[in-house]
Amino acid sequence: MTDMIDSGNELTLDEMFERLEKLPVPEGYKSEIVGGHVFLWPQRNTSWDITINILGQLRAAYPHKRLRSDVRMDCPGRLNGFAPDVVALADGPDTGRDAEFVAEVITRETASNDYGPKKDAYAAAGVPVYLIVDPYTGEWHLHTIPKDGKYHSAVSFGFGEDIDLTGTAVGLTLTTDDFPRD
């Protein structure tokens, strides 16, 4: 999978995912494509516990059909097909297309993607709220106000501090008291 060139032509994102689906990926591994590079990593209990916690809290503002986890989301930039831990979709006729909230729970193997190219791609896509939850540092990082491919507001606190999203499209506060550390 490291050589994504086919007869001198770069593969499309769809072709890359088709090839990825044919690989013998072990059960319990997540995959995504960031900047044309394939990443595989094991799902961990800590990450899943935080993900399900966030999804449960979002149910106060979102019906089930507008929440996603680990589902392909194509983003701006070169060959970006992400599998965000949590996505809350906007309501309307295009539900399933417009994310108004994305959360990524850090894993050691892919942390640099979540803090770097994925953050930039979500900003370029105009995702109003991007939350990074880091169980290794016990901190969360909230990015809002996407404009010109960058987030223009960022705030970070430790687990135990609430995440105030009342002034955003999400319209609620997430508690982090029960987020486990790794």
C-alpha positions in Angstrom: 0.0 0.0 0.0 3.0 2.3 0.3 3.2 2.6 -3.5 0.0 4.3 -4.6 1.1 4.8 -8.2 -0.7 2.7 -10.8 1.0 2.8 -14.2 2.3 6.3 -13.5 -1.1 7.6 -12.5 -2.0 8.5 -8.9 -4.9 6.5 -7.6 -8.1 8.2 -6.6 -9.4 8.2 -3.0 -12.1 5.7 -4.0 -9.5 3.4 -5.7 -7.3 3.6 -2.6 -10.2 2.6 -0.3 -11.2 -0.3 -2.7 -7.6 -1.6 -2.4 -7.6 -1.1 1.3 -10.8 -3.1 1.7 -9.1 -6.1 0.0 -6.1 -6.1 2.5 -6.2 -8.6 5.3 -6.6 -5.9 8.0 -6.9 -7.5 11.5 -10.2 -7.2 13.2 -10.3 -4.3 15.6 -8.1 -2.0 13.5 -9.2 1.4 12.2 -8.0 2.8 8.9 -8.0 6.1 7.1 -6.2 7.9 4.4 -4.5 11.2 5.2 -2.7 13.1 2.4 -2.6 9.9 0.3 -1.0 7.8 3.1 -2.8 4.9 4.6 -2.9 4.6 8.4 -3.9 1.5 10.4 -4.0 1.3 14.1 -5.7 -0.8 16.8 -8.8 0.5 18.5 -8.3 0.8 22.2 -10.7 0.6 25.1 -9.8 4.1 26.3 -10.5 5.6 22.9 -13.8 3.8 22.6 -14.9 4.8 26.2 -14.3 8.4 25.4 -16.0 8.1 22.0 -19.1 6.5 23.4 -19.2 9.0 26.2 -19.2 12.0 23.7 -21.8 10.3 21.5 -24.1 9.7 24.5 -23.9 13.3 25.6 -24.5 14.6 22.0 -27.8 12.6 22.0 -29.3 15.4 24.1 -29.0 17.6 21.0 -28.8 15.2 18.0 -31.1 12.4 16.9 -29.3 9.1 16.3 -29.5 9.5 12.5 -27.3 12.6 12.7 -24.5 11.0 14.7 -21.6 9.0 13.2 -18.5 7.2 14.4 -15.7 5.7 12.3 -17.5 6.4 9.0 -15.6 7.7 6.0 -15.6 11.4 5.6 -13.8 12.9 2.5 -12.2 16.2 3.3 -10.4 19.0 1.3 -6.8 18.5 0.4 -4.9 15.8 -1.4 -6.5 12.3 -0.9 -8.1 12.8 2.5 -10.5 10.1 3.6 -10.9 10.3 7.3 -12.8 8.1 9.8 -13.5 10.5 12.6 -14.3 9.1 16.1 -17.4 11.3 16.4 -19.3 13.4 13.8 -22.5 15.3 14.4 -24.2 16.2 11.1 -26.2 19.4 10.3 -29.9 19.0 9.9 -31.5 19.5 6.5 -31.9 17.9 3.1 -28.1 17.3 2.9 -27.9 15.5 6.2 -24.9 13.1 5.9 -22.8 15.7 4.1 -22.3 18.7 6.4 -20.5 18.1 9.7 -21.0 20.7 12.4 -19.0 18.9 15.0 -16.1 16.5 14.8 -14.2 14.9 17.7 -11.0 12.9 17.4 -9.7 10.9 20.3 -5.9 10.7 20.2 -4.0 7.5 19.7 -0.2 7.5 19.8 0.0 6.1 16.3 -2.0 8.9 14.6 -1.7 11.9 17.0 0.3 14.0 14.6 -2.5 13.6 12.0 -5.2 14.8 14.4 -3.3 17.8 15.6 -2.0 18.7 12.1 -3.3 17.8 8.7 -6.7 16.6 9.9 -7.3 19.8 11.9 -6.3 21.8 8.8 -8.6 19.8 6.5 -11.6 20.1 8.9 -11.0 23.9 9.0 -10.9 24.0 5.2 -14.1 22.0 5.1 -15.7 24.6 7.3 -16.4 22.2 10.2 -17.5 24.7 12.9 -16.4 22.7 15.9 -13.4 20.4 16.0 -12.6 18.7 19.4 -9.4 16.8 20.1 -9.4 14.6 23.2 -6.0 13.4 24.4 -6.1 10.6 26.9 -2.3 10.6 27.2 -2.1 14.1 28.4 -5.6 14.2 30.0 -6.5 17.3 28.0 -9.0 18.4 25.4 -8.5 21.0 22.7 -11.4 22.8 21.2 -11.1 24.6 17.8 -13.8 26.9 16.4 -14.3 29.7 13.9 -12.9 28.1 10.7 -12.0 30.6 8.1 -9.5 30.5 5.2 -8.4 27.0 6.0 -7.6 27.6 9.7 -9.3 27.7 13.0 -9.2 31.1 14.6 -10.2 30.2 18.1 -8.7 27.5 20.3 -9.1 26.6 24.0 -7.6 23.8 26.0 -8.2 22.4 29.4 -7.7 19.2 31.4 -10.2 16.4 31.9 -12.7 17.4 34.5 -13.3 20.8 33.0 -16.5 21.1 31.0 -16.4 21.8 27.2 -18.8 24.7 26.7 -20.3 24.4 23.2 -23.4 26.5 24.0 -22.2 29.3 21.7 -21.7 26.9 18.8 -24.0 24.9 16.4 -23.9 22.1 19.0 -25.6 24.2 21.7 -24.7 22.1 24.8 -21.9 21.5 27.3 -19.9 18.3 27.4 -18.7 17.0 30.7 -15.3 15.3 30.8 -15.2 14.0 34.4 -15.6 10.4 33.2 -13.0 10.6 30.3 -10.4 7.9 31.1 -6.7 8.4 30.7 -4.3 6.1 28.9 
